[in-house]
Amino acid sequence: MSRRGSRTGDSRHYYDWLEFAAEDLHCADMLLDRRQCPAAAGFHCQQAIEKALKAFVLYRTGSHVDGHNITWLCRQAGRYDETFLSWLDKTPALNRLYIETRYPADMPVQLDFDWLRQVYYTAEEIYDSVCGTVYAGADAEED
């Protein structure tokens, strides 16, 4: 059975994705503050970005997108808001945080806490941008 065929349980509610993204941000922040587990902190940052971008695309289209490639997700979000295209230059490094922070690699990604803190700020910026758009739109719908 293909992966896509087996993934029927993902939430179709953008706010669920944002809730999980917020938890990833919180975990990353705690690990970075303690300067512990750099790989886990990097992975949580990547996950926060991925989930926030998926939330935005879901909000704009009503359709869930699959995949973990931050570059591709930024481009999808950029179809609806060009702000997301401003992060494209950072996405190759962010993509490396998905696999290489969880599995041993012949050429492991070098994780420095100062760099990871910058990654965290990028994740927070993307998350805040999505929340600003989504919740401003939700407020407008209520009026």
C-alpha positions in Angstrom: 0.0 0.0 0.0 1.4 3.4 -0.9 2.1 6.0 1.8 -0.5 8.4 0.4 -3.1 5.6 0.4 -2.4 4.9 4.1 -2.5 8.5 5.3 -6.2 9.1 5.8 -6.0 10.3 9.4 -4.4 13.7 9.0 -6.5 16.6 10.3 -8.3 18.7 7.8 -8.4 21.6 10.3 -5.7 24.3 9.9 -5.9 25.2 13.6 -4.9 21.6 14.5 -1.8 21.9 12.5 -1.0 25.3 14.1 -1.5 23.8 17.6 1.0 21.1 16.8 3.4 23.6 15.3 3.2 25.7 18.4 4.1 22.6 20.5 7.1 21.9 18.3 8.3 25.6 18.7 7.9 25.2 22.5 10.0 22.0 22.6 12.7 23.5 20.4 12.8 26.6 22.6 13.2 24.6 25.8 16.0 22.4 24.3 17.8 25.5 22.9 17.5 27.3 26.2 19.1 24.3 28.0 21.6 23.8 25.2 20.6 20.1 25.1 19.8 17.7 22.3 20.7 19.9 19.3 19.4 17.3 16.8 16.0 17.2 18.5 15.9 21.0 18.7 16.6 21.2 14.9 14.0 18.6 14.1 11.3 20.4 16.2 12.1 23.6 14.3 11.8 21.9 11.0 8.5 20.3 12.1 7.1 23.6 13.3 7.8 25.2 9.9 6.4 22.2 8.0 3.2 22.2 10.0 2.7 25.9 9.8 3.1 25.9 6.1 0.7 23.0 5.8 -1.8 24.9 7.9 -1.5 27.9 5.7 -2.0 25.9 2.5 -4.9 24.1 4.1 -6.5 27.4 5.2 -6.2 28.9 1.7 -7.2 25.8 -0.3 -9.2 23.6 1.9 -6.9 20.7 0.9 -4.2 19.0 2.9 -0.8 18.8 1.2 1.5 15.9 1.9 5.3 16.0 2.1 8.1 17.3 4.2 10.1 19.4 1.8 10.1 22.9 3.2 11.2 24.4 -0.2 8.2 22.9 -1.9 5.8 23.8 0.9 7.1 27.4 0.8 6.4 27.6 -2.9 2.9 26.2 -2.4 2.3 28.8 0.3 3.9 31.5 -1.9 1.2 30.9 -4.6 -1.2 32.5 -2.1 1.0 35.0 -0.3 4.4 36.0 -1.7 5.7 36.6 1.8 6.6 32.9 2.0 8.9 33.2 -1.0 11.2 35.4 1.1 12.2 32.3 3.1 13.2 30.2 0.1 16.9 30.8 0.4 16.9 29.3 3.9 14.9 26.1 2.9 17.8 23.9 1.7 19.4 23.9 5.2 16.0 23.5 6.8 15.2 20.4 4.7 18.4 18.8 6.0 16.9 19.0 9.5 14.1 16.5 8.7 16.1 13.3 8.1 19.6 14.0 9.3 18.6 15.0 12.8 16.9 11.6 13.3 19.1 9.1 11.6 22.9 8.5 11.5 24.5 9.8 8.3 27.9 9.4 6.7 28.2 13.1 6.5 26.1 14.5 9.4 24.8 18.0 9.4 26.8 20.2 11.8 24.5 21.6 14.5 25.6 24.7 16.3 23.4 26.1 19.0 23.8 29.7 17.7 22.8 28.6 14.2 19.9 26.5 15.6 18.6 29.6 17.5 18.5 31.4 14.2 16.6 28.5 12.7 14.2 28.7 15.7 13.7 32.5 15.0 12.9 31.6 11.3 10.4 29.0 12.5 8.8 31.4 14.8 8.6 34.1 12.1 6.9 31.7 9.7 4.5 30.5 12.4 3.6 34.0 13.4 3.1 35.0 9.7 0.7 32.1 9.2 -1.2 32.8 12.5 -1.4 36.5 11.6 -3.0 35.7 8.2 -5.2 32.8 9.4 -6.6 34.5 12.5 -7.0 37.9 10.8 -9.1 36.0 8.1 -11.1 34.2 10.7 -11.8 37.5 12.5 -12.9 39.0 9.3 -15.3 36.1 8.6 -17.0 36.6 12.0 -17.7 40.3 11.3 
